[in-house]
Amino acid sequence: MISVTRINGSKLWLNALLIELVEETPDTYITFINGKRMIVLESANEIIAAIKAYHYEVGIHQATIKVQQMEEPS
């Protein structure tokens, strides 16, 4: 889960695995895989950094590397 701040200032924790798209126009919008959207106060770079940190924390990054190594021809 990553922490974000809604436009009204309240904190919210999101499942980083369900985020499909992050965009700044200039507000930061998060689009989820089900199509729902949310505006947050954090910048897109902050959200992306939090998602990357979450992936490292839960081991998704290492699992991806292991799968890629297994798929490479020997």
Secondary structure, 3 states (H helix, E strand, C coil): CEEEEECCCCEEEECHHHEEEEEECCCEEEEECCCCEEEECCCHHHHHHHHHHHHHHHCHHHHHHHHHHHHCCC
